[in-house]
Amino acid sequence: MTNLEVARLVHRVKEQDETVRAVGDTLLDISETVDQHTETLAAIQKTVDHHTETLVVLQETVDQHTETLVVIQETLAQHGATLAEYGATLAEHSATLAHHTEVLDQHTETLAHHTTVLDQHTETLAHHTELFTQQGATLATHTELLTEILRRLSTNDDRSSSGN
């Protein structure tokens, strides 16, 4: 082998070495990005889980308030029947009815507030679900890119091996 051939071979090896290093650096960057996205997805999932737990608690509260409203409505109906039967005690029962109406209004306001909070949490959950889906798509794209890079590296290795 002549000096010129050796020099060309050394030059080709150096070029291949630079290419392999560049691909290696790219793979490290992609790996870091995948790790960051994995952490982000885990944090989003944790938030979604927390919101789901909160929604369950809110639903239980709404159910309790609904049961309380039913009890109050039943009580109001009983008082209405009593008022019809006992006109002499109208003043006493009117005060009780007014109190129950206040409680009913308070519970209705509370129920409306909880419904608003539930709607807000539902919107947040939908937003986080969308983010989770987008992050999954990004992760899939990065996985495809990494697979293509590895395939190309393997092809280059095969070519280099058969060239020696």
C-alpha positions in Angstrom: 0.0 0.0 0.0 1.5 3.4 -1.0 1.7 6.4 1.2 -1.0 8.1 -0.8 -3.4 5.2 -0.3 -2.6 5.2 3.4 -3.2 8.9 3.6 -6.6 8.5 1.9 -7.6 5.7 4.2 -6.6 7.7 7.3 -8.7 10.7 5.9 -11.7 8.4 5.3 -11.4 6.9 8.8 -11.3 10.4 10.4 -14.4 11.5 8.4 -16.2 8.3 9.6 -15.1 9.0 13.2 -16.5 12.6 13.0 -19.8 11.3 11.6 -20.1 8.6 14.3 -19.4 11.2 17.0 -22.0 13.6 15.5 -24.5 10.9 15.4 -23.6 9.9 19.0 -24.1 13.5 20.2 -27.5 13.6 18.4 -28.5 10.3 20.1 -27.6 11.7 23.5 -29.6 14.9 22.8 -32.6 12.8 21.7 -32.2 10.6 24.8 -32.2 13.6 27.1 -35.3 15.0 25.3 -37.1 11.7 25.7 -36.2 11.6 29.4 -37.5 15.1 29.9 -40.7 14.3 28.1 -41.1 11.1 30.2 -40.8 13.2 33.3 -43.3 15.8 32.0 -45.7 13.0 31.1 -45.3 11.5 34.6 -46.0 15.0 36.2 -49.1 15.4 33.9 -50.3 12.0 34.9 -49.8 12.8 38.6 -51.9 16.0 38.1 -54.6 14.1 36.2 -54.7 11.6 39.0 -55.0 14.3 41.6 -57.7 16.1 39.6 -59.6 12.8 39.3 -59.4 12.3 43.1 -60.6 15.9 43.6 -63.5 15.3 41.1 -64.5 12.1 43.0 -64.5 14.1 46.3 -66.5 16.9 44.7 -69.0 14.4 43.3 -69.4 12.9 46.7 -70.1 16.4 48.1 -72.6 17.1 45.4 -74.3 13.8 46.1 -74.4 14.6 49.8 -75.9 18.1 49.1 -78.4 16.5 46.7 -79.5 14.1 49.5 -79.7 17.0 51.9 -81.8 19.0 49.4 -84.1 16.0 49.0 -84.5 15.8 52.8 -85.1 19.5 53.1 -87.7 19.3 50.2 -89.4 16.4 52.0 -89.4 18.4 55.2 -90.9 21.4 53.4 -93.6 19.2 51.9 -94.4 17.8 55.4 -94.6 21.3 56.8 -96.9 22.4 53.9 -99.3 19.5 54.8 -99.1 20.4 58.4 -99.8 24.1 57.6 -102.9 23.0 55.7 -104.1 20.8 58.5 -103.2 23.1 61.4 -104.0 26.7 60.5 -103.8 27.7 64.2 -100.0 27.0 64.2 -99.4 28.9 61.0 -97.0 31.5 62.5 -94.7 28.8 64.1 -94.6 26.7 60.9 -94.0 29.8 58.7 -90.9 30.6 60.7 -89.7 27.0 60.3 -90.5 27.1 56.6 -88.6 30.3 56.1 -85.6 28.8 57.9 -85.7 25.7 55.7 -86.0 27.9 52.6 -82.8 29.8 53.7 -81.0 26.5 54.1 -82.3 25.4 50.7 -81.0 28.6 49.1 -77.6 28.2 50.8 -77.4 24.6 49.6 -78.4 25.6 46.1 -75.7 28.3 46.1 -73.2 25.8 47.4 -74.3 23.3 44.8 -73.9 25.9 42.1 -70.4 26.7 43.3 -69.4 23.1 43.4 -70.8 22.6 39.9 -68.7 25.5 38.7 -65.6 24.1 40.4 -66.4 20.7 38.9 -66.7 22.3 35.4 -63.4 24.0 35.9 -61.7 20.7 36.9 -63.3 19.0 34.0 -61.8 21.6 31.7 -58.4 21.3 33.3 -58.6 17.5 33.0 -59.4 17.8 29.3 -56.5 20.2 28.9 -54.1 17.9 30.6 -55.4 15.0 28.6 -54.7 16.9 25.5 -51.2 17.7 26.7 -50.6 14.1 27.6 -51.7 13.1 24.1 -49.4 15.7 22.5 -46.5 14.5 24.6 -47.2 10.9 23.6 -47.2 11.9 19.9 -43.9 13.8 20.4 -42.4 10.8 22.1 -43.5 8.5 19.3 -42.0 10.8 16.7 -38.7 10.9 18.7 -38.8 7.1 18.9 -39.2 6.8 15.2 -36.4 9.3 14.6 -34.1 7.4 17.0 -35.0 4.1 15.3 -34.2 5.6 11.9 -30.8 6.9 13.2 -30.0 3.5 14.6 -31.0 1.8 11.4 -28.7 4.2 9.4 -25.9 3.6 11.8 -26.3 -0.1 11.5 -26.3 0.3 7.7 -23.2 2.4 7.8 -21.5 -0.2 10.1 -22.5 -3.0 7.7 -21.0 -1.0 4.8 -17.9 -0.2 6.8 -17.5 -3.8 7.8 -17.8 -5.1 4.2 -15.5 -2.3 3.0 -12.6 -3.5 5.2 
